[in-house]
Amino acid sequence: MRKSSKSRYAQLQRQSLISLDTERNRRIGGVQQGTDDTGGPSLRLVFAPNEHHDVTFLFQLPNLAQPVARSLFEWGRGPGVTSRSTRALAVENLRLGWVSYLLEGRLAELRLEDVDTAHVNGFIAWLNRTANDGVAQLAPETRAKRLTVLRTIIGKLRSIYPDRVRRSLHVRDNPWPGRSRQITPTEIVPRATWQRLYEAARGEVIDIVARFEDGQRLISEGRSKLPLSPNSTQDYADLAVCLAALDKEFPGLIPRRDDLVVASPFLGRAVRHRHKLTTVALYFYPSARVLVPFVVLLGMYTLFNGDPLLTLSWNGVRHDEPFGQKRVVISADKGRSHQTQTRSFPVDEDPANPEFLLAFLDRWTKRIRPLAPPAIQDRVFLWVPLSREALTVRTFEHIGGRPSSSCAWKFSLASFLADHQLGKLGLRNIRATGLDLVDDLFVGDLRAVMAAGGQRSPDTIHKHYTSDAARRRNDERLAGVMSARERWLDSNGNIDPRGQSGTADIFAATPGAGCADPYASPQPGQKSGRLCAAYGACWACPLFVLRRSDPYQLARALQFKAEIERARGYLPPLRWLAAWAPQLTALNERILPQFGESGVIAEAERRLASLLPLSRLD
C-alpha cells in the first residue's frame, strides 16, 4: 500500500525546526524547541521553570518563526513586563491576529525582509473586517491589542535584526481614535441575583463546615472501633470506622479506587461499594468544586481581581488588633499594575466572615499542604481532583495563562452556578458589581471606588468599572444640578441651593423643605418635568416631606413663619391672603407641632441666628 505524503503543515514544521536547530530540546536564548506528547515538533518560550508559553503555531510561518519567537521572548523578559498573564495575552493575540492574517492571506512563506507597510495596512484592514450585516467582527479594544502586539514585535525585530527589517516599515499609531469611549464596561449582577449568589455561597459553606466537623467527630469515634484483624468488607460498614481506618492507613492522600483496593482490599471494597470515594475524600480535603463558595464569598468581600484572588497566599494573610478589635488583613498582588491590594475586616463568628473562611480553609488543607509542589504550598486554595486523574495536590492554575482561565476553575464555577440556577457570571462580574455598590453607597465618589478597586487611574474606573447603572445615576445627578442652576437663574437668585445644610433637599423650591417629587409639582403655574420653582409654597404642598429629627428644617420653618408674618406689612392684603396665609396656617397647625424633641428644638434655635436671610416674599 502506498504511503501518503506528509502534509504541507508537517513539512513547514520540519523546515522551521531545522532552521532553528536540529538538536532536540536545545534551548536558544529562552526559545525552547523539542517534541510534544505526540512526538511532533514543539516550540515554547521559557521565562521561568514553571512558566512557558506554547508558540508552536509559529511553525506555520517557516521564514518568520525564528525571528518572531526570539523578538517575543526578548520583549517578554524586558523590565517593563513582569506579569505572566501579560505575556500569555500577547501570545494569544499574536496567534489570533498577525499569524491568522498571514495564513488566511496565503502569506505563510513571507520573509522578514519582505514585510512592508502594505502588509501592516492589510492587517489593519483585516482587523476591521465586518460580518454580512455590516457589523465589525472585532471590538475596537481587541483590534488595538492585536495591532499593539505586532507593533511591539516589529520594534524588537528592528533592534535584533537591523539589516533585515525595512527602514520604511511603519505601523500606524492609532487607527481607531476614540476607541476608549466605545469600551463596554463589565456587566454587573442584578441586586436580586447578587443576594441569591451570597446566600447560595454562604449556605454551601455552612454545609461544608458542618460535614467536616462531623467527619472529625466520626474519625474520633471510629478509632476505638477499628478491627484488629479485618476479614471482610463488613468490618468497615460503619462510616466512622471507615473514616478512622482511612485516616490511620493513609495520612496523606487517599489512593484512587483501584489502588485503594490493592493497598487494603476490605477497606477499599467498603469505600468502593458502600461509602463512595468522592464522598469520603471530602471529609479529609477539598475538591475544586467545593472551594467555589469560599472563592465567591472572599471575592464579594475583597473585590480583588480574579487572578490575585485565586492565587491568594497565606503570606498575604495576617491578623491585627487596632484599638483592641481583632481584624484580619488580606493582601494580594494585582499583577500588571504592580500594586498590592489590601483589605481589612473585623473578626466575628459568621460563616461568611473572611477570617472564618480563611481559618477553616487552613484547617481543611493542612493535611495536603506538605504534599503540594513547593511552588504552591503557600496557596490558600489547594485541592485534590476526585476524578481518575493523577493523584496530586493542585491549585487553580493555567499553564501559560491566567488562573481564572483554568479548566478546573471554569468547570467548578459553572457547576456551582448551575446548582443554584444563577445563570452565567464570573469573578469579573462580582468585582464590577461590588464596585457599583460602592459607587451607589458613596454617591458616585470616584475616590471611594478607586480605593475599593485598587485602581490608580480614574480613567480606568470610568472605562472598565463604571456600570451603565452608575453612569445613569451620574447623569441624573448632573441633570439635577443643572436644573437647580437653571432655576436659580430664572428666580433671580431667590431659590439658591448653595450654602444650605448637608441634610437639605436642594431640589425643593423652599430652603429647608423636603419634596417627594420636585419634577411633578401640583402648584399653579408649574410644568410637569421641570424643577418646581414655587418659592415658599412648599409648606402647604401635598408633596412636602417632613423630617422631624432635622433641626435645619425646623430652623427654616421658624424663619419662614417670621417672614410671612412680616410680609403682612409690605404685601397687599389680598395678595398676602391668597399666597401666604395658607402657608402660615400649614406651618402653625401641621408642621411646627410635629417637632417635639427638645434636642432638635434647641439645635434649631441655635442655628436660626446664623441662617442667611430670606428674600422678600411677593
Phi and psi in degrees as a GROMACS rama.xvg file:
@    title "Ramachandran Plot"
@    xaxis  label "Phi"
@    yaxis  label "Psi"
@TYPE xy
-73.9573  133.444  ARG-2
-75.7676  138.507  LYS-3
-74.3082  144.542  SER-4
-72.6286  153.471  SER-5
-63.6508  145.977  LYS-6
-66.1754  158.377  SER-7
-61.7065  -36.4166  ARG-8
-63.305  -41.9251  TYR-9
-64.3941  -38.4673  ALA-10
-64.39  -42.2014  GLN-11
-62.8868  -39.8359  LEU-12
-60.1801  -43.7542  GLN-13
-64.8747  -43.0495  ARG-14
-61.1993  -43.7236  GLN-15
-64.975  -39.2068  SER-16
-63.7345  -40.4697  LEU-17
-67.6342  -40.7394  ILE-18
-66.4177  -27.1933  SER-19
-81.5597  -58.3046  LEU-20
-179.258  134.804  ASP-21
-85.8714  -10.4492  THR-22
-80.2732  121.238  GLU-23
-64.409  137.782  ARG-24
60.5867  24.0613  ASN-25
-86.2683  135.435  ARG-26
-95.8235  131.138  ARG-27
-120.046  99.0647  ILE-28
54.633  37.0956  GLY-29
91.9425  -7.59865  GLY-30
-96.7937  110.152  VAL-31
-106.264  129.034  GLN-32
-120.916  148.283  GLN-33
-176.338  -141.352  GLY-34
-126.583  150.073  THR-35
-91.0279  -169.626  ASP-36
-64.7767  -23.9866  ASP-37
-92.9162  0.660289  THR-38
92.1576  -2.63005  GLY-39
-82.724  164.046  GLY-40
-68.7328  147.838  PRO-41
-136.362  156.228  SER-42
-139.974  127.616  LEU-43
-135.245  151.522  ARG-44
-101.852  118.988  LEU-45
-108.127  115.963  VAL-46
-106.237  -20.9834  PHE-47
-161.349  161.738  ALA-48
-53.915  -31.4075  PRO-49
-108.751  14.7359  ASN-50
-135.128  111.585  GLU-51
-141.526  149.44  HIS-52
-123.8  127.212  HIS-53
-77.7793  117.632  ASP-54
-122.021  32.5583  VAL-55
-58.9865  -26.4684  THR-56
-59.0785  -19.4261  PHE-57
-68.2602  -18.3409  LEU-58
-61.9343  -17.8611  PHE-59
-72.7526  -11.0633  GLN-60
-116.756  81.5281  LEU-61
-58.2514  -31.7742  PRO-62
-89.6039  -14.519  ASN-63
-109.895  -11.7528  LEU-64
-56.4088  -50.5739  ALA-65
-65.082  -53.2748  GLN-66
-65.2818  -37.9196  PRO-67
-67.1191  -43.2594  VAL-68
-61.3753  -42.9531  ALA-69
-67.1238  -42.8239  ARG-70
-65.306  -37.6402  SER-71
-66.3779  -37.9574  LEU-72
-67.3054  -43.768  PHE-73
-61.8606  -39.5198  GLU-74
-65.4392  -43.8837  TRP-75
-65.8097  -24.3941  GLY-76
-100.05  9.01048  ARG-77
-69.8653  162.89  GLY-78
-65.8809  -22.9436  PRO-79
-86.7967  -3.46566  GLY-80
-121.354  104.033  VAL-81
-118.756  -3.74722  THR-82
-100.505  130.678  SER-83
-61.0804  -40.6178  ARG-84
-66.0882  -32.4622  SER-85
-63.6173  -42.8885  THR-86
-67.3319  -39.0677  ARG-87
-63.9503  -41.6359  ALA-88
-66.4144  -36.422  LEU-89
-63.4777  -43.1367  ALA-90
-61.6432  -44.5007  VAL-91
-65.9308  -41.6301  GLU-92
-69.7024  -29.4844  ASN-93
-67.3634  -44.0132  LEU-94
-64.7807  -45.1813  ARG-95
-82.0378  -13.1684  LEU-96
-104.109  -98.628  GLY-97
-56.4691  -44.8703  TRP-98
-64.762  -45.2005  VAL-99
-61.9133  -38.6874  SER-100
-62.6757  -45.5351  TYR-101
-64.6939  -38.5883  LEU-102
-70.008  -43.0148  LEU-103
-66.9336  -32.0212  GLU-104
-87.9235  9.6364  GLY-105
55.083  44.3242  ARG-106
-115.056  26.4634  LEU-107
-62.8115  -28.5276  ALA-108
-85.0277  4.4707  GLU-109
-57.9036  136.178  LEU-110
-97.2829  158.233  ARG-111
-59.966  -38.0672  LEU-112
-66.4283  -21.0034  GLU-113
-93.8434  -8.79146  ASP-114
-70.4742  121.488  VAL-115
-130.905  -178.899  ASP-116
-62.4577  -31.1018  THR-117
-62.5501  -38.2459  ALA-118
-65.4959  -41.7366  HIS-119
-63.8666  -44.3097  VAL-120
-65.4667  -34.5045  ASN-121
-63.5447  -37.0424  GLY-122
-64.8864  -41.1336  PHE-123
-63.1474  -41.5021  ILE-124
-63.8534  -37.6364  ALA-125
-65.2403  -38.8809  TRP-126
-65.0596  -29.1765  LEU-127
-85.696  5.14431  ASN-128
-60.4663  150.378  ARG-129
-119.43  161.786  THR-130
-81.1123  -177.558  ALA-131
-62.3605  -28.1864  ASN-132
-86.1273  4.96896  ASP-133
86.1289  -0.282219  GLY-134
-85.9503  136.271  VAL-135
-60.0974  137.202  ALA-136
-75.6369  -25.3794  GLN-137
-120.872  142.1  LEU-138
-68.88  151.676  ALA-139
-54.0736  -39.4714  PRO-140
-66.9724  -37.4516  GLU-141
-65.6504  -43.759  THR-142
-59.4384  -42.8333  ARG-143
-63.3526  -40.5127  ALA-144
-63.8446  -41.2345  LYS-145
-72.7829  -32.1512  ARG-146
-73.6125  -34.3693  LEU-147
-61.9217  -39.6239  THR-148
-61.4075  -44.2193  VAL-149
-63.5619  -43.4562  LEU-150
-60.2493  -40.7148  ARG-151
-64.6335  -43.9088  THR-152
-64.9033  -42.7856  ILE-153
-63.3175  -38.7007  ILE-154
-60.1683  -41.3456  GLY-155
-70.6453  -37.3726  LYS-156
-62.1532  -36.3637  LEU-157
-61.214  -38.6691  ARG-158
-79.7781  -30.2043  SER-159
-85.6133  -40.5696  ILE-160
-124.548  66.5358  TYR-161
-62.4328  -26.6008  PRO-162
-86.7625  -9.53672  ASP-163
-106.454  -16.8197  ARG-164
-96.5089  131.195  VAL-165
-64.8322  136.034  ARG-166
-65.8529  -29.6499  ARG-167
-80.2452  -6.10949  SER-168
-64.6792  125.105  LEU-169
-136.694  137.848  HIS-170
-114.315  122.05  VAL-171
-58.5598  142.188  ARG-172
-72.1408  -44.0955  ASP-173
-146.74  81.1386  ASN-174
-70.8261  -13.6551  PRO-175
-126.704  71.3427  TRP-176
-63.1403  142.897  PRO-177
81.1863  9.8392  GLY-178
-65.3912  -26.7688  ARG-179
-64.3877  -24.6733  SER-180
-80.071  -9.72276  ARG-181
-101.359  2.38282  GLN-182
-69.326  130.385  ILE-183
-89.2572  120.38  THR-184
-61.7383  155.731  PRO-185
-58.4013  134.14  THR-186
-65.7416  135.294  GLU-187
-92.779  160.303  ILE-188
-88.8078  133.817  VAL-189
-56.152  149.627  PRO-190
-57.9979  -39.0793  ARG-191
-64.4996  -40.4368  ALA-192
-68.0365  -37.321  THR-193
-58.8693  -44.2538  TRP-194
-64.75  -42.1662  GLN-195
-64.6099  -38.8148  ARG-196
-62.066  -45.7857  LEU-197
-61.8135  -46.8414  TYR-198
-65.8105  -37.2491  GLU-199
-65.419  -46.134  ALA-200
-65.1543  -43.7407  ALA-201
-63.5269  -40.7913  ARG-202
-63.1798  -41.5442  GLY-203
-65.3147  -40.3705  GLU-204
-60.5341  -44.2156  VAL-205
-59.3111  -43.6963  ILE-206
-66.1168  -41.3184  ASP-207
-65.4688  -44.8012  ILE-208
-62.6368  -42.9664  VAL-209
-62.305  -40.4249  ALA-210
-66.6084  -41.3061  ARG-211
-63.6565  -45.3705  PHE-212
-63.5714  -37.5722  GLU-213
-64.3764  -38.0716  ASP-214
-64.9784  -40.5489  GLY-215
-62.3071  -38.4226  GLN-216
-66.701  -42.6174  ARG-217
-64.7588  -41.1288  LEU-218
-60.7923  -43.428  ILE-219
-62.5097  -41.1168  SER-220
-69.2423  -38.2537  GLU-221
-72.8926  -20.9047  GLY-222
-60.9485  -34.7777  ARG-223
-78.2478  -9.11655  SER-224
-108.558  3.22786  LYS-225
-61.1957  130.509  LEU-226
-69.5631  139.003  PRO-227
-72.1457  -40.1085  LEU-228
-134.726  81.8079  SER-229
-61.6672  137.187  PRO-230
-132.176  7.36601  ASN-231
-160.624  164.091  SER-232
-64.1498  -27.585  THR-233
-62.9164  -23.7968  GLN-234
-60.6942  -21.5614  ASP-235
-115.879  22.4626  TYR-236
-66.5466  -32.7632  ALA-237
-73.4675  124.887  ASP-238
-58.958  -36.8243  LEU-239
-61.7623  -43.8624  ALA-240
-66.6126  -41.8114  VAL-241
-59.9736  -47.6821  CYS-242
-65.0301  -41.0733  LEU-243
-63.2254  -39.2404  ALA-244
-66.4322  -42.6312  ALA-245
-63.01  -41.7483  LEU-246
-62.2718  -36.7834  ASP-247
-77.4568  -46.6997  LYS-248
-81.7866  -25.4126  GLU-249
-131.132  77.9278  PHE-250
-66.8248  -13.9168  PRO-251
-102.577  -118.65  GLY-252
-85.7086  142.981  LEU-253
-82.6656  127.512  ILE-254
-60.399  160.301  PRO-255
-66.3198  167.646  ARG-256
-53.7376  -51.5035  ARG-257
-65.7404  -41.0567  ASP-258
-67.9065  -32.7681  ASP-259
-66.5754  -38.7021  LEU-260
-65.6848  -37.4143  VAL-261
-68.9398  -43.745  VAL-262
-69.966  -37.4904  ALA-263
-148.396  88.6597  SER-264
-53.9226  -52.0415  PRO-265
-67.884  -42.8474  PHE-266
-64.7861  -41.9089  LEU-267
-62.6811  -41.6819  GLY-268
-69.3421  -35.0412  ARG-269
-63.8623  -42.1722  ALA-270
-67.173  -40.5218  VAL-271
-69.4047  -42.6182  ARG-272
-101.613  -18.0246  HIS-273
-117.005  -45.5122  ARG-274
-105.571  -20.7157  HIS-275
70.0856  124.968  LYS-276
-63.407  -39.8171  LEU-277
-64.455  -21.0539  THR-278
-86.2535  -48.7829  THR-279
-70.4477  -29.5861  VAL-280
-63.3265  -32.8341  ALA-281
-69.9971  -15.115  LEU-282
-71.404  -17.9928  TYR-283
-108.438  -36.4398  PHE-284
-160.348  160.882  TYR-285
-82.0924  160.471  PRO-286
-103.384  175.633  SER-287
-63.706  -40.0342  ALA-288
-64.561  -41.2614  ARG-289
-77.0517  -9.22477  VAL-290
-83.0122  -15.2345  LEU-291
-56.727  -49.0974  VAL-292
-61.0442  -30.1255  PRO-293
-68.8961  -42.2154  PHE-294
-64.6431  -43.4143  VAL-295
-61.7646  -47.757  VAL-296
-64.7686  -43.5639  LEU-297
-65.0869  -33.1294  LEU-298
-67.2016  -38.335  GLY-299
-69.2026  -32.3851  MET-300
-79.8516  -48.3542  TYR-301
-84.784  -28.4451  THR-302
59.0753  29.7072  LEU-303
-69.3844  156.35  PHE-304
-61.5748  155.825  ASN-305
-58.6734  -47.0133  GLY-306
-68.5674  -46.332  ASP-307
-59.6063  -32.7483  PRO-308
-68.7627  -46.4874  LEU-309
-69.0753  -24.4211  LEU-310
-102.285  18.2894  THR-311
-55.1228  135.543  LEU-312
-117.389  158.477  SER-313
-67.3236  -22.0182  TRP-314
-64.8646  -21.8753  ASN-315
-95.2551  10.0781  GLY-316
-116.888  125.693  VAL-317
-144.299  165.939  ARG-318
-114.491  145.744  HIS-319
-136.582  162.588  ASP-320
-142.766  64.4708  GLU-321
-72.1931  134.443  PRO-322
55.2857  30.258  PHE-323
80.7844  3.49871  GLY-324
-105.183  125.294  GLN-325
-72.7838  133.62  LYS-326
-138.585  152.382  ARG-327
-108.038  133.504  VAL-328
-113.283  124.949  VAL-329
-118.193  128.127  ILE-330
-126.621  145.22  SER-331
-149.205  142.044  ALA-332
-75.2011  138.411  ASP-333
-92.7847  8.61728  LYS-334
79.8432  -115.686  GLY-335
-61.6457  -28.6785  ARG-336
-82.3577  -5.74958  SER-337
57.4354  31.9163  HIS-338
-112.043  159.926  GLN-339
-110.943  120.307  THR-340
-84.9104  134.696  GLN-341
-131.775  134.022  THR-342
-131.118  146.808  ARG-343
-129.261  134.803  SER-344
-134.977  141.886  PHE-345
-68.0609  153.797  PRO-346
-95.8521  129.377  VAL-347
-147.514  -177.212  ASP-348
-92.6122  3.67001  GLU-349
-65.127  135.377  ASP-350
-61.2017  -19.974  PRO-351
-93.888  -1.36873  ALA-352
-66.5258  133.618  ASN-353
-52.8812  -40.3921  PRO-354
-65.4755  -39.5251  GLU-355
-64.137  -44.4  PHE-356
-60.3554  -46.7193  LEU-357
-68.5134  -40.3817  LEU-358
-62.2456  -40.4091  ALA-359
-68.109  -43.4965  PHE-360
-60.8152  -34.5473  LEU-361
-62.4008  -44.536  ASP-362
-66.4199  -42.252  ARG-363
-71.2031  -30.4775  TRP-364
-100.625  1.40513  THR-365
-61.216  -34.0396  LYS-366
-66.4374  -37.9235  ARG-367
-98.3251  -10.5694  ILE-368
-59.0989  -46.0031  ARG-369
-65.3506  -17.7576  PRO-370
-90.8001  -7.29309  LEU-371
-76.7803  154.065  ALA-372
-56.1108  143.14  PRO-373
-51.8501  -33.5526  PRO-374
-67.2699  -20.466  ALA-375
-121.569  7.08472  ILE-376
-61.3243  -25.8834  GLN-377
-90.6743  1.35525  ASP-378
-71.5467  145.832  ARG-379
-73.7563  -41.5526  VAL-380
-97.7593  93.263  PHE-381
-112.977  145.879  LEU-382
-154.217  166.675  TRP-383
-124.228  127.877  VAL-384
-65.5668  139.155  PRO-385
-94.4674  -2.74784  LEU-386
-83.8904  -166.577  SER-387
-88.6559  18.4397  ARG-388
-70.2589  176.367  GLU-389
-58.3604  138.817  ALA-390
-80.3788  93.939  LEU-391
-140.625  159.519  THR-392
-88.1543  130.217  VAL-393
-128.519  169.69  ARG-394
-134.716  173.881  THR-395
-76.8658  108.678  PHE-396
-150.08  150.09  GLU-397
-133.176  112.62  HIS-398
-61.8501  119.468  ILE-399
80.1832  5.69257  GLY-400
-147.332  -165.498  GLY-401
-84.1934  143.86  ARG-402
-56.8453  -35.9999  PRO-403
-68.8793  -9.39224  SER-404
-96.2023  -2.50189  SER-405
-65.3131  144.29  SER-406
-61.2944  -38.9277  CYS-407
-59.4683  -43.5894  ALA-408
-70.3108  -45.9488  TRP-409
-63.6696  -43.092  LYS-410
-68.5045  -39.6243  PHE-411
-66.3766  -43.2794  SER-412
-64.478  -42.334  LEU-413
-61.0592  -38.8418  ALA-414
-64.3958  -43.333  SER-415
-61.427  -46.3661  PHE-416
-65.4804  -38.7827  LEU-417
-67.1368  -38.7101  ALA-418
-61.233  -29.9278  ASP-419
-111.64  10.4337  HIS-420
51.7981  52.9078  GLN-421
-105.139  6.77828  LEU-422
74.008  -156.958  GLY-423
-107.261  126.692  LYS-424
-159.617  166.827  LEU-425
-140.498  -174.629  GLY-426
-64.4613  -29.0852  LEU-427
-63.2258  -41.476  ARG-428
-66.8117  -37.4368  ASN-429
-63.8077  -44.8362  ILE-430
-63.935  -45.8852  ARG-431
-63.3014  -39.442  ALA-432
-66.8521  -41.5567  THR-433
-60.9256  -41.2172  GLY-434
-69.0691  -32.0022  LEU-435
-67.3279  -36.9736  ASP-436
-63.5448  -39.4556  LEU-437
-63.9749  -42.535  VAL-438
-59.169  -42.5269  ASP-439
-69.5871  -43.2072  ASP-440
-63.6452  -39.0373  LEU-441
-101.222  22.9591  PHE-442
52.1378  50.5914  VAL-443
74.1544  16.8296  GLY-444
-71.328  109.43  ASP-445
-62.6922  -32.9631  LEU-446
-66.5783  -36.3711  ARG-447
-66.4542  -42.265  ALA-448
-66.2818  -39.913  VAL-449
-64.1507  -39.3124  MET-450
-65.9202  -39.6976  ALA-451
-71.7501  -35.6803  ALA-452
-92.7708  -14.6807  GLY-453
76.6116  22.3668  GLY-454
-88.6711  149.943  GLN-455
-99.0264  -22.6824  ARG-456
-107.971  124.274  SER-457
-59.5564  -30.1664  PRO-458
-64.6271  -35.4285  ASP-459
-63.2162  -43.7345  THR-460
-59.2944  -47.3145  ILE-461
-64.6728  -42.0075  HIS-462
-78.2028  -40.5811  LYS-463
-108.109  -25.6129  HIS-464
-122.051  1.39902  TYR-465
-91.6343  106.317  THR-466
-71.7848  167.99  SER-467
-59.6923  -38.6172  ASP-468
-63.534  -43.289  ALA-469
-64.8971  -38.6892  ALA-470
-66.8058  -36.9939  ARG-471
-65.1617  -41.0138  ARG-472
-63.2204  -41.6352  ARG-473
-64.1954  -39.9985  ASN-474
-63.2367  -40.3368  ASP-475
-64.6685  -41.4559  GLU-476
-63.238  -43.968  ARG-477
-64.0667  -42.1968  LEU-478
-63.2447  -38.5972  ALA-479
-63.9386  -43.0843  GLY-480
-65.2017  -40.4454  VAL-481
-65.4104  -39.2204  MET-482
-66.0727  -39.1405  SER-483
-63.8137  -38.5185  ALA-484
-68.1725  -41.7473  ARG-485
-60.665  -41.4991  GLU-486
-65.4111  -37.8964  ARG-487
-59.6339  -41.3933  TRP-488
-67.6307  -43.9889  LEU-489
-66.2283  -29.7179  ASP-490
-93.0509  11.4843  SER-491
55.9459  34.5042  ASN-492
86.6235  0.150915  GLY-493
-65.2804  -42.6004  ASN-494
-98.272  93.5272  ILE-495
-119.448  109.343  ASP-496
-74.7202  -12.8624  PRO-497
-70.8988  143.758  ARG-498
80.8415  3.09301  GLY-499
-79.9645  165.367  GLN-500
-63.9732  157.19  SER-501
-63.4309  -20.6742  GLY-502
-89.659  -3.17748  THR-503
-72.6193  149.85  ALA-504
-92.0091  101.557  ASP-505
-70.7021  -12.4075  ILE-506
-90.2981  -11.0795  PHE-507
-72.8269  144.487  ALA-508
-75.3694  -13.8838  ALA-509
-116.877  128.515  THR-510
-55.8975  130.633  PRO-511
91.367  -22.0744  GLY-512
-77.9106  164.408  ALA-513
-121.467  145.277  GLY-514
-129.845  132.144  CYS-515
-73.5164  -31.1968  ALA-516
-156.73  87.085  ASP-517
-67.997  -10.4441  PRO-518
-97.29  4.58801  TYR-519
-133.798  54.1294  ALA-520
-70.2321  133.49  SER-521
-87.4314  2.44394  PRO-522
-71.9831  145.588  GLN-523
-58.1868  137.292  PRO-524
85.2937  -3.4213  GLY-525
-94.0456  144.562  GLN-526
-103.566  135.839  LYS-527
-64.7914  137.008  SER-528
93.6526  -10.735  GLY-529
-113.397  149.983  ARG-530
-62.9532  130.267  LEU-531
-60.6458  137.474  CYS-532
-123.592  23.8378  ALA-533
-83.0233  80.4056  ALA-534
-59.4657  127.416  TYR-535
81.7975  -6.35692  GLY-536
-90.9658  4.76049  ALA-537
-71.4043  -30.874  CYS-538
-62.8634  -34.4159  TRP-539
-101.752  7.76162  ALA-540
-80.4784  140.112  CYS-541
-66.0622  -15.6647  PRO-542
-92.1117  3.84521  LEU-543
-63.2047  135.671  PHE-544
-110.982  120.038  VAL-545
-91.2188  135.834  LEU-546
-122.428  93.9673  ARG-547
-62.5566  -26.9835  ARG-548
-97.7159  11.7442  SER-549
-101.638  104.585  ASP-550
-64.8234  -27.0164  PRO-551
-64.8379  -43.176  TYR-552
-63.8444  -40.7249  GLN-553
-64.1729  -43.1043  LEU-554
-61.0324  -43.5908  ALA-555
-66.3512  -37.4345  ARG-556
-62.6771  -42.6357  ALA-557
-65.4182  -38.6185  LEU-558
-64.5187  -43.4045  GLN-559
-66.7885  -37.6791  PHE-560
-58.3917  -46.1453  LYS-561
-64.1127  -40.6159  ALA-562
-67.8791  -39.5884  GLU-563
-63.539  -40.7993  ILE-564
-65.1047  -37.9352  GLU-565
-68.519  -29.6446  ARG-566
-65.6426  -16.1156  ALA-567
-59.599  -29.2074  ARG-568
-84.6006  -18.859  GLY-569
-121.726  -2.96892  TYR-570
-106.802  149.81  LEU-571
-58.6963  141.661  PRO-572
-54.8562  -44.2933  PRO-573
-64.4339  -37.6179  LEU-574
-65.9153  -43.1979  ARG-575
-64.6196  -43.2272  TRP-576
-64.4385  -38.1012  LEU-577
-75.7096  -42.0168  ALA-578
-96.7087  -37.2425  ALA-579
-114.389  -19.5692  TRP-580
-61.3803  -40.7587  ALA-581
-63.2581  -34.3455  PRO-582
-68.7688  -41.0076  GLN-583
-65.5677  -39.4191  LEU-584
-63.3023  -43.3943  THR-585
-63.0601  -40.695  ALA-586
-64.6565  -46.3621  LEU-587
-72.142  -38.2607  ASN-588
-100.783  -27.8664  GLU-589
-114.883  -34.0431  ARG-590
-98.3226  -59.2314  ILE-591
-59.6459  -38.1139  LEU-592
-63.2478  -16.1236  PRO-593
-85.4616  -7.66371  GLN-594
-92.0614  96.6261  PHE-595
-112.368  -12.5836  GLY-596
-74.1962  130.155  GLU-597
-63.5902  -37.0125  SER-598
-65.5046  -40.2668  GLY-599
-66.3759  -42.0953  VAL-600
-64.0354  -43.834  ILE-601
-63.2891  -41.8978  ALA-602
-68.2255  -36.0839  GLU-603
-64.6372  -40.7399  ALA-604
-64.792  -35.853  GLU-605
-67.2715  -41.5794  ARG-606
-72.6874  -28.4818  ARG-607
-56.5401  -36.8616  LEU-608
-69.4115  -23.3807  ALA-609
-103.813  3.22193  SER-610
-71.2872  146.357  LEU-611
-65.6552  142.038  LEU-612
-65.0689  151.023  PRO-613
-82.3473  155.861  LEU-614
-72.0525  154.999  SER-615
-62.1994  140.907  ARG-616
-78.4443  151.579  LEU-617
